[in-house]
Amino acid sequence: MLKWALIFFVVSVIAGFFGFSGVSAGAARISRWLFFIALAVFALFLILGLLAGELIF
């Protein structure tokens, strides 16, 4: 998921450089959403991993 966020970020930067502001804004929005979803999934797995570690030990 972070790979796709990075791809959309690069597309956004390139589109902004060439003046395609609509494409740039859309790609930036998609990139931002994917990043925050990946961050939330990471936090969830981190919490679940810590709780599972406490149950085993």
C-alpha positions, 0 to 999 in steps of 0.5 A: 500500500505504501508503494502505491502511495509513493507512486501517486505522490510521484505522479502528483509531483510530475503532474504539478510540474507540468501544470496539470493541477487537477491531476496533481490534486487528485493524485495527491489526495489518493496518495494521502489517503493510502498513506494514512490507511497504511499507517492505521493498519501498521498501528493496528498490527503493532497493537495486536502484536504487543497484545499477543506477545503478552498473552503468550509470555 
